[in-house]
């Protein structure tokens, strides 16, 4: 049972880190688009 819980926790952490990375990429792309439109 412990192994299953550990596995689920690791999967959750992975999903959270990937999600955070995607959000960073999205905001970076958004900032770049704003800069392009501003100039």
N, C-alpha and C positions, 0 to 999 in steps of 0.2 A: 504493500500500500504506500509506503514511504517513497519508493522509487517512482510510482505513478505521480505523486504530488510534486516531486522534484522535477519530473519531466514537464508537467504542466506549467510550473513556475518558470522554467527555462524558456518554454515556448512563449509565454506571456512577455517575458523580458525582451526576447528577440523581436516580437511584434511591436512592442513599445519603442525600442531603439530604431527599428526600421521606420516606423511612423514618424518619429521625431526627425529623422534624417530627411524623409520626404517633405515634411513641413518646412525644414530649413531650405531645401532646394526650391520649393514653391515660392517662399518669400524672397529668395535670392533672384529667381527668375522674374518675379513681380517687380522688384526694385529695379532690375535691369530694364524691363519694359518701360517703367515710369521714366527712367533716365533717357531712354531713346525718344520717347514722346516729348519730353521736356526740351530737348535740344532741337 
